[in-house]
């Protein structure tokens, strides 16, 4: 391994405090994964996998030029297939925990997490299409399988702890409970309206986890003065019971457990029976002042009930942090090229996403160190500039001053595309059909 280039050596050096080779071997022993001593053992395979993703998911044939080693695509593919998926998931959790511990910061004493969903596309092959599905408006052979992903991020550091992958026509709410074991008492989970429901808030409350979600669009909320404390459910009226007014458009209400026939499909009967009959929720509404905002009024449902410890302004600022998760997914999908995966098997897709998360965390750890040296917030450090330095730096080279992005919190850009170079028509028939009928494509 002495011929490994400086880029791979630098990656191993930066990963050593959080993902040492000894921990990889111990994780293999813990999972019962046995392997022979060879050129592509689990540690070497993982480091090459990380280098490939860090180079924007480059082609396998490019690795022999990057590493100056006789790496063939077939040999490396077999080595990646030997890596257990459970090993990558365990290493991701362990490394994220050690990285976050080294930069321990909390929001008002609470360890805060961001949860959100996104999607990606995979190569068009029958196995992946059967596992993940494709958009219903596309004909067979004219699109790509679309796996949905659900990520859990540290709100302060931006590190990703877990990535879940599931079929396209699956709601994120049915999968978010798989992330609950990673949360503990004293934690705070922040998400958008897709995660706001009585069942989800109650499950988090049973674990001692606070929640802050945007109110679901079907939930009726009223801040009208003089609203009755109690009353029967009426169509078009709030289903909650008013308890106390905490301030202007800030109130404490009591949500009631839905009837059993309205039990969520994603929840088992046993979990549903354990839910409390009522749940006290704080409802907060505020107005966005920035120009160009599609949404003017934002209504929040939270279990942070104390208005003194958690003022309304702090709740609004907390939910504003939630928008950082969109930047995190953009760094993954646009900068690191995760928008389109390359693996041709279901297990390969899971592994590729797990390594993407490892690479993303590595970059963010370097960003946090650069932010500490340059005395700026970590999200001000350029993600792309950090990646470029990691690929060009030599082992032992001192970190230079990385590019600092300007702070533009109220920036607004119209949702239009300026580049009109791609003028090809969209595929509406399969490629095999178009080969047999070439004139169809000329219409």
N, C-alpha and C positions, 0 to 999 in steps of 0.2 A: 504493500500500500504506500510505498515511499514515493511513487510517481503521481500521487494525487495532486491536483493543482491547488493553487492558493485559495481559490474560491471555496472548494470543498473543505480545505483545512480551516478556513475562517469560519465556515458554518459549524464544523465540529467544535471549534473553540468557543463560539458564542452559545452553543447548546450545552456545553459541558456542565455549567452550574445547574441547569434545570433538567437536562436529559442526558446524564452520563451513560457511557456504554455499559457500565456495571448495572445500572438500573434496567437497561434493556434486557440483559441476561437474566436478572432476577425476575423480571416480569415474565419472561419465557418459562422459567422454572415454576413460577406461581400458576401459570395457565397450563402447565404440563406440556408445553411445546418443545419437542426434542428436535435437534438439528445436528448435522454433521459439520465439522470444521472445514470450511471451504472459502473460496474467494468471496462469495456472496452470502455471508452469514447474516442474521437479522440486523445487526448494527450497521454493517456495510451497505446492505440493501436499503435500509431506512435512510441513511445519509445520502445515497444516490437518488432515492426517491424525492427527498427534500430538495436536492440540487436541481432536479428536473422541474419541480413545481416552481422553485424560486426563479428559474430561468423562463418563467411564463409558460410553464407546461410544454417545454420544448420537445421535439421529436426524440424518440429513443436512439435513433442513429446519431444524434448530436452529442450524446453522452461520451462517446469515445474521443471526440475532439475536446470536450470540456475537461475530462479527467486524464487524458493522455494514457488511457488504459485500453486494452483489447476487450471492450465491452460490446457484446453483440446484443441486438434487440431481443433475440429469442432467449438468450441466457438471462437477461435482466427481467424479462416478462415471467419466466419460470420462477425466478427468485421472488418477485413481487407476489406471485400466486402462493408461494410457500408462507408468506407472512400471514399470521392469523389476524382476522379483523379485530378480535377481542384484544389483541396485543396493542394495536394502534389506538383503540379507544381508551384502554387503560393508560397508555403513555400520554395521551392527550390530557386526560383528567389530572394525572400526577404532575405533569409539567405545568399545566395551567395553575394548579394549586400552589406550586412552588414559585412560579412567576408572580402571581398575585400577592403572595405572602411577602415577597421582597419589596413590593410597592403597596403596602397596606394603607389604604385610604378609604374612608367611609363617608356616607352622606348622613349627617346628623346622628352619628353613632350606629347607623344601619348599613350592613353590607348589601349593596344594591346591585340588582341584576336586571338586564334587559332581555326580553324575549321577542322574537319576531320571526316571520316566515318569509321564504322566497322560493325561487325555483331555478332550475338549470336545464340544460338539454344534453342528451347523450347521443352516441351514434345510432343510426337507424338499423337495428337488428331485431329479429323476432323475440329473443329472450328478454331484452330490455323493454321492448314495447309491451310484452305480456306482463312484466313486473311493474311498470310505472304508468303505462298508458300514454296516449297522446290527445291533444285537443279534439273535441268532438266535431269541430267544424272542418277538420282536415280529412281528406281522403287517404286511404291506405297507400303508403309509399310516397306521400307528398309532404310529410312532416317528420319530426323527430320525437322520440319519447321524452317526456317531461317529468322528471322526479321533483317532488316538492321537498324542501329542506326547512328545518326548524332549528334556529340557533339560540344558544344561551350565552350572553355576553356579560362580562363584568362592566358595570356602568362607569366606573372610575378609570380603570386602566384600558378598557376596550378589548381585553383578552377574551377569547372564546373558550368556553368550557366543554360544550357538547354540541354535536351536530346530529340531528335525526333526519333520516331520509325515508320517505314513504310515497305511495302512488299519488298521481296527480289529483284524482277526484277524492281526496281525503281532506277533511277540514283540520286546521291546526289545533282546534280545541280538543279533538279526539286524541291528540298525541302529546299535548303539553303535560299531561299527568306523568309521563315517562321522565320528565325533568325534575319532578318534585323531590325524588330521593336525593338530588344534589343540593337541595336547599335545606336550611336548618332554622331553628328558632332564632329570631332576631334579624332575619333577612328580609329584604324588600324586593318584590318582583314588579317590574314596570312593563306594560305592554299596551297595544292599541285596542280598539273596540272589539276585535275578533276574539279576545280572551276574556271579555267582561260578561260574566254570567253568575247567577247565584251559586250554581254547583262548583264552579272554579274558585270563587271567593271563599266559599265554605271549606273546600278541601285545603286551601292554603291556610285558613284560620285554624284548622285542626292541627296543622304542623307548626303553628306559631309564626307563620310567615305573613308579613304585611303585604298589601297589594295596592297598586295604583294603576288603574286602567281608564282609558277613555270610555265613556258611556256608550253602550250598544245603541245603534240607531233605532231599534224597536222599543227600547225602554223609555217610558213616558216619565218625564221629570217636570215638576212644577215648583217654582219658587214664589208662587203667589202669596202675598201676605194674607193672613187669616185662614190659611188652609186648615181643614179639620184634622184633628189628631188621629181620629179613628173613623173608619167608615167601610162600607162594603165595596168590593171591587166593582167598578163601573167601566163600561166601554169608553175608551178615550180619556180615562183619568189615571193618575199614577196608582200603581198597585202597591206601593209602599205606604207605611204608616209614619206620619210626621211626628218627630220627637222633640226637636229643639232647633232654634235658629242660632247659628254661630256667627253670622255676619251677613253682609250683603251678598246674595246669591251663594250662600254657604250654609248648609243645613245638615242636621243629623236625622236620618230616617231609619226605619226598620224594614228590611226586606223579609218576605215570607217564603218559606219553602214551597216550591211548585207542587201541585198535585201529582200523585204517583203516575197518572196517565201521561203527564207531561215530562216524565223523567228523561234526561238527555240520553240519546242512544249510545254515546261513548262511555257512559257510566254504568257499572254493574249494579245489580240490585243491592248487594251487600254494602257497597260504598254509598249508595243513595240512602239506605236506612241509617247509616251512621251520621248523616248530615244533621245539623241542628234545625229545629223548626223555624227559628228566626235568626237574622243576622243584622247587626247594626252597621250601617254604612254611612259614610260622609259623602255628600254630593256637593261638588264645587263647580261653578261656571265662571269663566272669564272670557274676555274679548282680546283677540289678536290685533295689535296696532300696526303691524308691518304692512306695507303696500304690496299688492300682488298676491295676497294670500287667498287661496280658494275657500278656506274655512275661516269664518269670522268669529264664531262662538265655539268654545270648547267646553264640554261638560265632562267632569272627572268623577269616577266612583273610586273611593279609597277606604281602606280600613285604618288609616292614620286619623284617629278620631279627635285627638287633642289639638284644639286650635291655637294653644299657646306654644306648644312644642313644635307644631307643624303649621305655621300660618298659611293663609290662602296663597300669598305670594310665593312661598316656598314650594307649595304643591304645584303651582303653575310652572315654576322654574324647573322642578323635578321632571315634569312631563315633557318639558322642552328638551331635556337630555335624551329622552327616548328617540328623538329624531337622529341621534348619532348612530343608531343601529343601521339606518339607511346608508350612511357613509361607510360603515363597516362592510356591509354587503357590496357596496360599490367597489371598495378596495379589493375584495375577493373576486368579484365577477368581472369587473372591468380592468383593473390594474393587473391582477394575477391571472386573468383569462380563465376564470372558473365558469364563465357563462356557458361554455361548451366543453364537456368532459370527453375523454378519449378511450376509456376502458370499455371493453366489449362484453363484460360479464357483470352480473348484479353485484357479486362480492367485490369485483374490481372497482365499481362505482363507489361503493361504501368506503373502500380503502382510499381511493383517490380523494374523496371529500375529507376524510380524517387527516390525510397528509396536508391537504390545503389548510386545514385549521392549525396544524403544527407550524407550518411556514408562516401563516398569518401572525401567530403568537410570537414567533421568533422576531419578526419585523417589528412588532409592537414593543417588545422588550428593548430592542435597540432604540426605538423612538423615545421610550420613557427615559433611558439613560441620556440620550441627547437632550431631551427637554430639561432634565435635572442640571446638566452642565450649562445649557444656554439660558436657563431660568425662564422658561416659557411653559405653557400647558402642553401636555403630550399630544393633544389633537392638533396643535399648531405645526408640529413637525411633518414634513412632507413624507407620505408613505412611499411614493415612487422614488424619491431621492434616497431614502433609506435602503430600498431594494438595490438600487444601482450601486450604492457604496458597498453593500454586502458582497455583491458580485465582483467588485473591482479591488476590494481591500486585500491586503496580504496578512498572513498570520502575525499577530503581535503589533500590527499597525494601530497607532492611536486614532481614535475617532475624531474626524474633523467637525467643524460646525456645519450641521446639515441645514438644508433649506427650510425656512420658517414661512409658512403660509400666512397671509394677512388675515386678520379677524374680520369676517363679514357676516355677522349673525343674521341680518335682515336682507341678505342678497336674494334677488329674485331674477330668474331668467325665464323667458317664454319657452314653452315646450314645442319647439320647432327645430327642424334639421336644415342646416344651410347647405351641406354637401349634396349635390344632385348627381353625382357621378354614377351611382348604381341605378341604372335605368332598366335593368332586366325585369322581365315579367315574373310573377310568382308562379311556382309550380302548382298546377291543378290536376295533373295526371301523373301517374307513376313514371319513373324513368324508363322502365322496360316498355311501356306503351308508347312513349315518345320516340324511342329508338325505332320502333316498327312503323310509326306514323309521324315522320319528321315534319310534315306540313302542318300538323296540329300546333306545334310550337311557334309557327310563323304567322298564325292568325292574329 
